[in-house]
Amino acid sequence: MPNDNLKMQSWQLFHFARKHLGNSTLYAIFGKKKARAIDMWAQDPRYTQKPEGSYDPILGVKTLLETLDDHGHTDVVRSAVAFMTSGTSAAVSGAEPCVADLLPTISEEILKDYRAVADMQAAIESGLSVDFVDALKDEAMDEISRTVALYRQNVGECDG
C-alpha cells in the first residue's frame, strides 16, 4: 500500500505560504473575503475538522489538469504547467507555453504515432541510455494522446 503522506498535498503549500509569507499576503492574493477559506486550505486534515479531500484552488487546478490529460490534451496540460511556473526559478528555460495543433486527419496523426514508436524502438535496439529512451517514450505517448484527442473531437465527444 503506497504511503500518500510522503507526497505533497495541496494544504501543505498553503500552510507553508501562510507560515513564510504571512496571512496578509495570501489575503491580498485571494481576497480578504476568502480569509476563512484560506485558513481552512492551510489545515492538515489529520488534526482538524477539515474533511479529507476538501476543495482548494490548487486541488481544483490539479483535478482540471488530470481531466484534460485523461482526454488526451497533454499539450494543454504541459502549457498550463509552463504558464504557472513562468517567471519563477522552476521554469524551464526557453519553454514558452504553447499548444501544438493537431494534424488535420486521423491518418496523419497515426503515422506520427508509428514514427515516434519506431524512434523509441531504434533507440532501445541501439542500446541508448535509459533517460533518452524514457524521453522518447514520453514523446510517443504524447503523440498517441494527440491522436486520441483528435478522434474524440471527430466523434463529437469533446469540443476540441
Secondary structure, DSSP 8 states (H G I E B T S, - for coil): ---GGGS--HHHHHHHHHHHH-HHHHHHHH-GGGHHHHHHHTS-TTSSS--TT---HHHHHHHHHHHHHHTT-HHHHHHHHHHHHTTSTTS-TT---------SSHHHHHHHHHHHHHHHHHHHHTT--HHHHHHHHHHHHHHHHHHHHHHHHHTTSS--
